[in-house]
Amino acid sequence: MPDNKELYAQLDAAIAELKDQPGALMPVLQRAQNIFGCVPLDVQKIIAKGLGTTLSEVYGVATFYAQFSLQPAGKYTISVCLGTACYVKGSQKVLDKISEELGIPVGGTTADGLFTLQATRCLGACGLAPVMTVNDEVYGRLTPDMVPGILAKYKE
């Protein structure tokens, strides 16, 4: 794993490479997300200064687009579908149970860095509703009672 100095050097290089392009903010934010795994406030400040823009503009773009995260994601990202088919079949109750079990709100990451919880729209598995994913693993026909057992597999 590169040290922080190396990561910040990569960010500086990305800013230098892209700063003269029109609309440089998005590609610089994407590079920062790839470098750090998120776009925390200190990184946003460096981007704003490097691009000659305001911190509020950088923050506005970083928080508007779902592809950017302001905090590091957990080792396992749990995404619960709240699309129509899943919602009608009880995905909100599944989401609530996961939130309760992990002690984090939607969008949060557990203190140990193991789990990040997200609510998403259609995952494309409507026939298995309600559905969630843990990283790339798909779980369907869920009930809240199934949640502790699924989470236990990842806590080991």
N, CA and C atoms as an extended XYZ file, in Angstrom:
468
Properties=species:S:1:pos:R:3:atomname:S:1:resname:S:1:resid:I:1 pbc="F F F"
N         0.851       -1.185        0.000 N   MET     1
C         0.000        0.000        0.000 CA  MET     1
C         0.892        1.243        0.000 C   MET     1
N         0.636        2.169       -0.916 N   PRO     2
C         1.440        3.389       -0.955 CA  PRO     2
C         1.200        4.223        0.305 C   PRO     2
N         2.222        5.003        0.717 N   ASP     3
C         2.018        5.867        1.873 CA  ASP     3
C         1.278        7.134        1.445 C   ASP     3
N         0.866        7.934        2.434 N   ASN     4
C         0.077        9.129        2.144 CA  ASN     4
C         0.792       10.111        1.228 C   ASN     4
N         2.095       10.298        1.420 N   LYS     5
C         2.835       11.231        0.568 CA  LYS     5
C         2.727       10.817       -0.896 C   LYS     5
N         2.849        9.516       -1.139 N   GLU     6
C         2.758        9.013       -2.505 CA  GLU     6
C         1.360        9.234       -3.079 C   GLU     6
N         0.328        9.023       -2.251 N   LEU     7
C        -1.048        9.230       -2.707 CA  LEU     7
C        -1.295       10.698       -3.055 C   LEU     7
N        -0.809       11.587       -2.190 N   TYR     8
C        -0.993       13.021       -2.464 CA  TYR     8
C        -0.183       13.461       -3.682 C   TYR     8
N         0.957       12.842       -3.905 N   ALA     9
C         1.747       13.132       -5.110 CA  ALA     9
C         0.982       12.703       -6.365 C   ALA     9
N         0.301       11.557       -6.280 N   GLN    10
C        -0.527       11.104       -7.408 CA  GLN    10
C        -1.663       12.092       -7.675 C   GLN    10
N        -2.267       12.604       -6.602 N   LEU    11
C        -3.334       13.598       -6.760 CA  LEU    11
C        -2.796       14.866       -7.408 C   LEU    11
N        -1.653       15.345       -6.924 N   ASP    12
C        -1.042       16.546       -7.506 CA  ASP    12
C        -0.750       16.350       -8.989 C   ASP    12
N        -0.271       15.166       -9.352 N   ALA    13
C         0.022       14.870      -10.755 CA  ALA    13
C        -1.254       14.871      -11.595 C   ALA    13
N        -2.339       14.326      -11.045 N   ALA    14
C        -3.616       14.302      -11.769 CA  ALA    14
C        -4.137       15.719      -11.981 C   ALA    14
N        -4.035       16.539      -10.951 N   ILE    15
C        -4.481       17.934      -11.072 CA  ILE    15
C        -3.649       18.655      -12.124 C   ILE    15
N        -2.332       18.489      -12.069 N   ALA    16
C        -1.451       19.150      -13.038 CA  ALA    16
C        -1.765       18.715      -14.469 C   ALA    16
N        -2.056       17.430      -14.630 N   GLU    17
C        -2.348       16.887      -15.965 CA  GLU    17
C        -3.673       17.405      -16.518 C   GLU    17
N        -4.665       17.545      -15.663 N   LEU    18
C        -6.037       17.826      -16.131 CA  LEU    18
C        -6.515       19.258      -15.949 C   LEU    18
N        -5.795       20.082      -15.192 N   LYS    19
C        -6.327       21.385      -14.786 CA  LYS    19
C        -6.648       22.341      -15.930 C   LYS    19
N        -5.978       22.218      -17.062 N   ASP    20
C        -6.223       23.131      -18.172 CA  ASP    20
C        -7.323       22.666      -19.118 C   ASP    20
N        -7.889       21.482      -18.843 N   GLN    21
C        -8.978       20.978      -19.674 CA  GLN    21
C       -10.306       21.594      -19.209 C   GLN    21
N       -11.197       21.911      -20.160 N   PRO    22
C       -12.525       22.358      -19.737 CA  PRO    22
C       -13.225       21.240      -18.960 C   PRO    22
N       -13.891       21.603      -17.881 N   GLY    23
C       -14.611       20.600      -17.093 CA  GLY    23
C       -13.688       19.646      -16.352 C   GLY    23
N       -12.537       20.140      -15.913 N   ALA    24
C       -11.523       19.284      -15.279 CA  ALA    24
C       -11.972       18.717      -13.931 C   ALA    24
N       -12.932       19.351      -13.277 N   LEU    25
C       -13.309       18.932      -11.931 CA  LEU    25
C       -13.754       17.469      -11.864 C   LEU    25
N       -14.626       17.056      -12.771 N   MET    26
C       -15.113       15.666      -12.734 CA  MET    26
C       -13.977       14.653      -12.895 C   MET    26
N       -13.133       14.768      -13.920 N   PRO    27
C       -12.056       13.780      -14.038 CA  PRO    27
C       -11.068       13.824      -12.872 C   PRO    27
N       -10.830       15.000      -12.305 N   VAL    28
C        -9.931       15.075      -11.152 CA  VAL    28
C       -10.577       14.382       -9.947 C   VAL    28
N       -11.866       14.602       -9.730 N   LEU    29
C       -12.566       13.910       -8.639 CA  LEU    29
C       -12.552       12.395       -8.844 C   LEU    29
N       -12.728       11.959      -10.090 N   GLN    30
C       -12.692       10.522      -10.378 CA  GLN    30
C       -11.315        9.949      -10.067 C   GLN    30
N       -10.280       10.658      -10.442 N   ARG    31
C        -8.916       10.198      -10.140 CA  ARG    31
C        -8.697       10.157       -8.631 C   ARG    31
N        -9.159       11.197       -7.938 N   ALA    32
C        -8.998       11.244       -6.483 CA  ALA    32
C        -9.719       10.063       -5.827 C   ALA    32
N       -10.926        9.775       -6.308 N   GLN    33
C       -11.695        8.641       -5.776 CA  GLN    33
C       -10.916        7.344       -5.986 C   GLN    33
N       -10.301        7.185       -7.160 N   ASN    34
C        -9.511        5.978       -7.442 CA  ASN    34
C        -8.254        5.903       -6.570 C   ASN    34
N        -7.634        7.036       -6.325 N   ILE    35
C        -6.396        7.071       -5.549 CA  ILE    35
C        -6.665        6.782       -4.070 C   ILE    35
N        -7.659        7.474       -3.501 N   PHE    36
C        -7.894        7.412       -2.055 CA  PHE    36
C        -9.035        6.479       -1.654 C   PHE    36
N        -9.869        6.075       -2.617 N   GLY    37
C       -11.031        5.253       -2.290 CA  GLY    37
C       -12.215        6.079       -1.848 C   GLY    37
N       -12.012        7.385       -1.722 N   CYS    38
C       -13.058        8.330       -1.346 CA  CYS    38
C       -12.507        9.727       -1.614 C   CYS    38
N       -13.342       10.741       -1.362 N   VAL    39
C       -12.914       12.120       -1.583 CA  VAL    39
C       -13.183       12.916       -0.299 C   VAL    39
N       -12.325       12.721        0.721 N   PRO    40
C       -12.529       13.424        1.986 CA  PRO    40
C       -12.255       14.926        1.860 C   PRO    40
N       -12.602       15.664        2.894 N   LEU    41
C       -12.514       17.119        2.866 CA  LEU    41
C       -11.110       17.626        2.552 C   LEU    41
N       -10.066       17.020        3.121 N   ASP    42
C        -8.708       17.498        2.852 CA  ASP    42
C        -8.344       17.345        1.374 C   ASP    42
N        -8.822       16.285        0.749 N   VAL    43
C        -8.575       16.066       -0.681 CA  VAL    43
C        -9.369       17.091       -1.505 C   VAL    43
N       -10.595       17.377       -1.089 N   GLN    44
C       -11.403       18.384       -1.783 CA  GLN    44
C       -10.736       19.756       -1.737 C   GLN    44
N       -10.133       20.091       -0.606 N   LYS    45
C        -9.436       21.380       -0.471 CA  LYS    45
C        -8.259       21.464       -1.441 C   LYS    45
N        -7.501       20.382       -1.564 N   ILE    46
C        -6.361       20.346       -2.489 CA  ILE    46
C        -6.846       20.498       -3.926 C   ILE    46
N        -7.943       19.820       -4.253 N   ILE    47
C        -8.505       19.911       -5.611 CA  ILE    47
C        -8.961       21.334       -5.902 C   ILE    47
N        -9.674       21.943       -4.962 N   ALA    48
C       -10.166       23.316       -5.158 CA  ALA    48
C        -8.999       24.273       -5.409 C   ALA    48
N        -7.980       24.175       -4.573 N   LYS    49
C        -6.813       25.051       -4.726 CA  LYS    49
C        -6.105       24.784       -6.056 C   LYS    49
N        -5.923       23.506       -6.380 N   GLY    50
C        -5.210       23.136       -7.601 CA  GLY    50
C        -5.934       23.535       -8.876 C   GLY    50
N        -7.267       23.548       -8.819 N   LEU    51
C        -8.049       23.914      -10.010 CA  LEU    51
C        -8.463       25.377       -9.996 C   LEU    51
N        -8.136       26.095       -8.924 N   GLY    52
C        -8.503       27.506       -8.836 CA  GLY    52
C       -10.001       27.708       -8.732 C   GLY    52
N       -10.664       26.846       -8.006 N   THR    53
C       -12.104       26.949       -7.822 CA  THR    53
C       -12.401       26.973       -6.322 C   THR    53
N       -13.665       27.021       -5.970 N   THR    54
C       -14.031       27.080       -4.561 CA  THR    54
C       -14.236       25.679       -3.993 C   THR    54
N       -14.026       25.576       -2.699 N   LEU    55
C       -14.296       24.326       -2.005 CA  LEU    55
C       -15.777       23.971       -2.131 C   LEU    55
N       -16.652       24.970       -2.096 N   SER    56
C       -18.090       24.684       -2.196 CA  SER    56
C       -18.450       24.077       -3.546 C   SER    56
N       -17.769       24.483       -4.610 N   GLU    57
C       -18.040       23.880       -5.922 CA  GLU    57
C       -17.583       22.414       -5.934 C   GLU    57
N       -16.397       22.156       -5.415 N   VAL    58
C       -15.875       20.783       -5.370 CA  VAL    58
C       -16.795       19.914       -4.514 C   VAL    58
N       -17.167       20.417       -3.341 N   TYR    59
C       -18.050       19.680       -2.437 CA  TYR    59
C       -19.412       19.435       -3.090 C   TYR    59
N       -19.932       20.437       -3.774 N   GLY    60
C       -21.230       20.301       -4.445 CA  GLY    60
C       -21.232       19.193       -5.476 C   GLY    60
N       -20.183       19.106       -6.272 N   VAL    61
C       -20.088       18.055       -7.285 CA  VAL    61
C       -19.865       16.694       -6.609 C   VAL    61
N       -18.994       16.662       -5.600 N   ALA    62
C       -18.679       15.399       -4.923 CA  ALA    62
C       -19.893       14.815       -4.209 C   ALA    62
N       -20.783       15.680       -3.726 N   THR    63
C       -21.964       15.180       -3.014 CA  THR    63
C       -23.159       14.975       -3.936 C   THR    63
N       -23.149       15.590       -5.109 N   PHE    64
C       -24.267       15.441       -6.048 CA  PHE    64
C       -24.228       14.077       -6.737 C   PHE    64
N       -23.046       13.633       -7.131 N   TYR    65
C       -22.918       12.395       -7.893 CA  TYR    65
C       -22.679       11.206       -6.964 C   TYR    65
N       -23.477       10.168       -7.130 N   ALA    66
C       -23.412        8.985       -6.269 CA  ALA    66
C       -22.096        8.220       -6.409 C   ALA    66
N       -21.364        8.429       -7.487 N   GLN    67
C       -20.111        7.696       -7.677 CA  GLN    67
C       -19.016        8.135       -6.697 C   GLN    67
N       -19.218        9.295       -6.058 N   PHE    68
C       -18.210        9.796       -5.126 CA  PHE    68
C       -18.639        9.543       -3.691 C   PHE    68
N       -17.676        9.167       -2.875 N   SER    69
C       -17.920        8.944       -1.456 CA  SER    69
C       -17.009        9.870       -0.667 C   SER    69
N       -17.537       10.453        0.409 N   LEU    70
C       -16.736       11.359        1.225 CA  LEU    70
C       -15.982       10.623        2.327 C   LEU    70
N       -16.301        9.365        2.510 N   GLN    71
C       -15.592        8.564        3.520 CA  GLN    71
C       -15.268        7.204        2.920 C   GLN    71
N       -14.241        6.555        3.457 N   PRO    72
C       -13.857        5.253        2.911 CA  PRO    72
C       -14.983        4.226        3.061 C   PRO    72
N       -15.115        3.382        2.073 N   ALA    73
C       -16.115        2.312        2.129 CA  ALA    73
C       -15.546        1.149        2.931 C   ALA    73
N       -16.438        0.346        3.477 N   GLY    74
C       -16.023       -0.834        4.223 CA  GLY    74
C       -15.499       -1.914        3.285 C   GLY    74
N       -14.951       -2.942        3.882 N   LYS    75
C       -14.453       -4.086        3.118 CA  LYS    75
C       -15.600       -4.714        2.326 C   LYS    75
N       -16.796       -4.738        2.936 N   TYR    76
C       -17.981       -5.289        2.289 CA  TYR    76
C       -19.021       -4.185        2.126 C   TYR    76
N       -19.455       -3.963        0.891 N   THR    77
C       -20.510       -2.998        0.631 CA  THR    77
C       -21.812       -3.755        0.437 C   THR    77
N       -22.764       -3.458        1.307 N   ILE    78
C       -24.088       -4.079        1.242 CA  ILE    78
C       -25.015       -3.101        0.542 C   ILE    78
N       -25.605       -3.535       -0.554 N   SER    79
C       -26.555       -2.712       -1.304 CA  SER    79
C       -27.911       -3.396       -1.286 C   SER    79
N       -28.897       -2.710       -0.733 N   VAL    80
C       -30.252       -3.251       -0.660 CA  VAL    80
C       -31.101       -2.532       -1.696 C   VAL    80
N       -31.747       -3.309       -2.544 N   CYS    81
C       -32.581       -2.746       -3.607 CA  CYS    81
C       -33.879       -2.197       -3.018 C   CYS    81
N       -34.191       -0.951       -3.386 N   LEU    82
C       -35.462       -0.348       -3.011 CA  LEU    82
C       -36.287       -0.027       -4.252 C   LEU    82
N       -35.976       -0.709       -5.354 N   GLY    83
C       -36.792       -0.579       -6.562 CA  GLY    83
C       -38.191       -1.103       -6.276 C   GLY    83
N       -39.112       -0.851       -7.172 N   THR    84
C       -40.526       -1.149       -6.937 CA  THR    84
C       -40.784       -2.596       -6.540 C   THR    84
N       -40.290       -3.554       -7.310 N   ALA    85
C       -40.570       -4.962       -7.014 CA  ALA    85
C       -40.023       -5.352       -5.646 C   ALA    85
N       -38.818       -4.936       -5.341 N   CYS    86
C       -38.212       -5.275       -4.052 CA  CYS    86
C       -38.918       -4.564       -2.904 C   CYS    86
N       -39.237       -3.301       -3.126 N   TYR    87
C       -39.889       -2.521       -2.067 CA  TYR    87
C       -41.241       -3.123       -1.698 C   TYR    87
N       -42.011       -3.478       -2.721 N   VAL    88
C       -43.337       -4.061       -2.494 CA  VAL    88
C       -43.229       -5.380       -1.720 C   VAL    88
N       -42.128       -6.097       -1.938 N   LYS    89
C       -41.954       -7.397       -1.267 CA  LYS    89
C       -41.176       -7.294        0.046 C   LYS    89
N       -40.940       -6.071        0.545 N   GLY    90
C       -40.405       -5.914        1.887 CA  GLY    90
C       -38.942       -5.547        2.031 C   GLY    90
N       -38.335       -4.987        1.006 N   SER    91
C       -36.911       -4.677        1.115 CA  SER    91
C       -36.616       -3.602        2.165 C   SER    91
N       -37.572       -2.704        2.427 N   GLN    92
C       -37.325       -1.683        3.452 CA  GLN    92
C       -37.124       -2.332        4.820 C   GLN    92
N       -37.893       -3.391        5.106 N   LYS    93
C       -37.746       -4.093        6.390 CA  LYS    93
C       -36.385       -4.794        6.469 C   LYS    93
N       -35.918       -5.321        5.336 N   VAL    94
C       -34.591       -5.950        5.280 CA  VAL    94
C       -33.521       -4.893        5.534 C   VAL    94
N       -33.654       -3.760        4.868 N   LEU    95
C       -32.701       -2.658        5.044 CA  LEU    95
C       -32.679       -2.198        6.498 C   LEU    95
N       -33.847       -2.029        7.092 N   ASP    96
C       -33.937       -1.606        8.491 CA  ASP    96
C       -33.258       -2.609        9.417 C   ASP    96
N       -33.423       -3.892        9.130 N   LYS    97
C       -32.812       -4.945        9.956 CA  LYS    97
C       -31.289       -4.906        9.847 C   LYS    97
N       -30.780       -4.713        8.652 N   ILE    98
C       -29.328       -4.617        8.464 CA  ILE    98
C       -28.792       -3.405        9.223 C   ILE    98
N       -29.468       -2.279        9.098 N   SER    99
C       -29.068       -1.062        9.787 CA  SER    99
C       -29.029       -1.289       11.301 C   SER    99
N       -30.040       -1.951       11.807 N   GLU   100
C       -30.119       -2.261       13.234 CA  GLU   100
C       -28.988       -3.206       13.655 C   GLU   100
N       -28.770       -4.261       12.883 N   GLU   101
C       -27.737       -5.253       13.212 CA  GLU   101
C       -26.329       -4.645       13.208 C   GLU   101
N       -26.076       -3.773       12.244 N   LEU   102
C       -24.744       -3.182       12.113 CA  LEU   102
C       -24.579       -1.911       12.943 C   LEU   102
N       -25.690       -1.316       13.361 N   GLY   103
C       -25.629       -0.088       14.143 CA  GLY   103
C       -25.199        1.119       13.336 C   GLY   103
N       -25.542        1.123       12.043 N   ILE   104
C       -25.185        2.246       11.169 CA  ILE   104
C       -26.390        2.645       10.326 C   ILE   104
N       -26.461        3.911        9.929 N   PRO   105
C       -27.529        4.334        9.023 CA  PRO   105
C       -27.164        4.000        7.581 C   PRO   105
N       -28.130        4.128        6.692 N   VAL   106
C       -27.862        3.993        5.261 CA  VAL   106
C       -26.811        5.038        4.887 C   VAL   106
N       -25.814        4.614        4.142 N   GLY   107
C       -24.714        5.501        3.776 CA  GLY   107
C       -23.558        5.434        4.760 C   GLY   107
N       -23.752        4.734        5.866 N   GLY   108
C       -22.729        4.657        6.901 CA  GLY   108
C       -21.802        3.472        6.736 C   GLY   108
N       -20.695        3.540        7.452 N   THR   109
C       -19.703        2.472        7.491 CA  THR   109
C       -19.459        2.119        8.953 C   THR   109
N       -19.377        0.832        9.240 N   THR   110
C       -19.136        0.404       10.619 CA  THR   110
C       -17.770        0.898       11.095 C   THR   110
N       -17.648        1.109       12.406 N   ALA   111
C       -16.418        1.644       12.992 CA  ALA   111
C       -15.206        0.763       12.699 C   ALA   111
N       -15.434       -0.548       12.558 N   ASP   112
C       -14.315       -1.455       12.274 CA  ASP   112
C       -13.941       -1.491       10.792 C   ASP   112
N       -14.685       -0.720        9.972 N   GLY   113
C       -14.374       -0.658        8.543 CA  GLY   113
C       -14.777       -1.889        7.763 C   GLY   113
N       -15.608       -2.739        8.357 N   LEU   114
C       -15.979       -3.992        7.700 CA  LEU   114
C       -17.138       -3.815        6.722 C   LEU   114
N       -18.165       -3.027        7.105 N   PHE   115
C       -19.372       -2.913        6.279 CA  PHE   115
C       -19.725       -1.464        5.959 C   PHE   115
N       -20.202       -1.253        4.732 N   THR   116
C       -20.846       -0.011        4.325 CA  THR   116
C       -22.234       -0.397        3.841 C   THR   116
N       -23.244        0.359        4.256 N   LEU   117
C       -24.629        0.052        3.908 CA  LEU   117
C       -25.170        1.089        2.934 C   LEU   117
N       -25.717        0.607        1.818 N   GLN   118
C       -26.290        1.483        0.801 CA  GLN   118
C       -27.689        1.015        0.428 C   GLN   118
N       -28.532        1.983        0.111 N   ALA   119
C       -29.829        1.693       -0.494 CA  ALA   119
C       -29.679        2.023       -1.974 C   ALA   119
N       -30.142        1.132       -2.836 N   THR   120
C       -29.992        1.351       -4.269 CA  THR   120
C       -31.334        1.210       -4.966 C   THR   120
N       -31.356        1.562       -6.201 N   ARG   121
C       -32.525        1.309       -7.039 CA  ARG   121
C       -32.350       -0.069       -7.672 C   ARG   121
N       -33.048       -0.366       -8.679 N   CYS   122
C       -33.119       -1.710       -9.250 CA  CYS   122
C       -31.741       -2.345       -9.471 C   CYS   122
N       -31.600       -3.557       -8.956 N   LEU   123
C       -30.366       -4.325       -9.152 CA  LEU   123
C       -30.500       -5.300      -10.320 C   LEU   123
N       -31.679       -5.324      -10.967 N   GLY   124
C       -31.868       -6.165      -12.142 CA  GLY   124
C       -32.173       -7.617      -11.837 C   GLY   124
N       -32.620       -7.883      -10.615 N   ALA   125
C       -32.961       -9.256      -10.237 CA  ALA   125
C       -34.370       -9.279       -9.628 C   ALA   125
N       -35.287       -8.642      -10.320 N   CYS   126
C       -36.646       -8.459       -9.796 CA  CYS   126
C       -37.350       -9.775       -9.468 C   CYS   126
N       -37.036      -10.831      -10.194 N   GLY   127
C       -37.646      -12.130       -9.944 CA  GLY   127
C       -37.229      -12.733       -8.608 C   GLY   127
N       -36.168      -12.196       -8.012 N   LEU   128
C       -35.682      -12.680       -6.725 CA  LEU   128
C       -36.040      -11.728       -5.578 C   LEU   128
N       -36.907      -10.765       -5.841 N   ALA   129
C       -37.217       -9.711       -4.866 CA  ALA   129
C       -37.706      -10.283       -3.540 C   ALA   129
N       -37.311       -9.618       -2.458 N   PRO   130
C       -36.356       -8.512       -2.337 CA  PRO   130
C       -34.900       -9.005       -2.396 C   PRO   130
N       -34.049       -8.148       -2.945 N   VAL   131
C       -32.675       -8.523       -3.251 CA  VAL   131
C       -31.690       -7.557       -2.591 C   VAL   131
N       -30.534       -8.120       -2.217 N   MET   132
C       -29.399       -7.289       -1.801 CA  MET   132
C       -28.126       -7.927       -2.330 C   MET   132
N       -27.086       -7.126       -2.392 N   THR   133
C       -25.773       -7.652       -2.736 CA  THR   133
C       -24.807       -7.337       -1.600 C   THR   133
N       -23.843       -8.217       -1.425 N   VAL   134
C       -22.704       -7.957       -0.562 CA  VAL   134
C       -21.503       -8.077       -1.489 C   VAL   134
N       -20.914       -6.931       -1.809 N   ASN   135
C       -19.936       -6.827       -2.886 CA  ASN   135
C       -20.574       -7.427       -4.150 C   ASN   135
N       -20.072       -8.538       -4.667 N   ASP   136
C       -20.634       -9.097       -5.902 CA  ASP   136
C       -21.562      -10.282       -5.661 C   ASP   136
N       -21.784      -10.645       -4.416 N   GLU   137
C       -22.647      -11.781       -4.070 CA  GLU   137
C       -24.102      -11.312       -3.975 C   GLU   137
N       -25.003      -11.996       -4.684 N   VAL   138
C       -26.420      -11.616       -4.716 CA  VAL   138
C       -27.216      -12.512       -3.769 C   VAL   138
N       -28.072      -11.891       -2.979 N   TYR   139
C       -28.974      -12.610       -2.074 CA  TYR   139
C       -30.398      -12.207       -2.414 C   TYR   139
N       -31.254      -13.205       -2.668 N   GLY   140
C       -32.629      -12.918       -3.057 CA  GLY   140
C       -33.650      -13.585       -2.167 C   GLY   140
N       -34.900      -13.185       -2.403 N   ARG   141
C       -36.048      -13.678       -1.620 CA  ARG   141
C       -35.773      -13.525       -0.121 C   ARG   141
N       -35.311      -12.348        0.237 N   LEU   142
C       -34.882      -12.075        1.599 CA  LEU   142
C       -36.032      -11.785        2.549 C   LEU   142
N       -35.795      -12.118        3.803 N   THR   143
C       -36.655      -11.688        4.899 CA  THR   143
C       -35.731      -11.102        5.957 C   THR   143
N       -36.241      -10.242        6.824 N   PRO   144
C       -35.400       -9.681        7.884 CA  PRO   144
C       -34.749      -10.771        8.743 C   PRO   144
N       -35.418      -11.899        8.940 N   ASP   145
C       -34.871      -12.984        9.762 CA  ASP   145
C       -33.600      -13.587        9.161 C   ASP   145
N       -33.383      -13.432        7.857 N   MET   146
C       -32.212      -13.998        7.201 CA  MET   146
C       -30.959      -13.135        7.399 C   MET   146
N       -31.155      -11.883        7.763 N   VAL   147
C       -30.054      -10.917        7.823 CA  VAL   147
C       -28.928      -11.334        8.777 C   VAL   147
N       -29.201      -11.699       10.039 N   PRO   148
C       -28.094      -12.041       10.938 CA  PRO   148
C       -27.203      -13.172       10.401 C   PRO   148
N       -27.799      -14.183        9.803 N   GLY   149
C       -27.033      -15.298        9.254 CA  GLY   149
C       -26.142      -14.877        8.100 C   GLY   149
N       -26.672      -14.023        7.233 N   ILE   150
C       -25.876      -13.537        6.096 CA  ILE   150
C       -24.723      -12.705        6.599 C   ILE   150
N       -24.987      -11.781        7.527 N   LEU   151
C       -23.921      -10.928        8.042 CA  LEU   151
C       -22.843      -11.743        8.754 C   LEU   151
N       -23.259      -12.791        9.445 N   ALA   152
C       -22.306      -13.630       10.190 CA  ALA   152
C       -21.243      -14.235        9.267 C   ALA   152
N       -21.627      -14.566        8.032 N   LYS   153
C       -20.670      -15.136        7.076 CA  LYS   153
C       -19.513      -14.183        6.807 C   LYS   153
N       -19.802      -12.874        6.845 N   TYR   154
C       -18.780      -11.866        6.511 CA  TYR   154
C       -18.024      -11.375        7.736 C   TYR   154
N       -18.556      -11.638        8.911 N   LYS   155
C       -17.890      -11.213       10.136 CA  LYS   155
C       -16.786      -12.170       10.553 C   LYS   155
N       -16.785      -13.368        9.977 N   GLU   156
C       -15.787      -14.386       10.366 CA  GLU   156
C       -14.392      -14.010        9.928 C   GLU   156
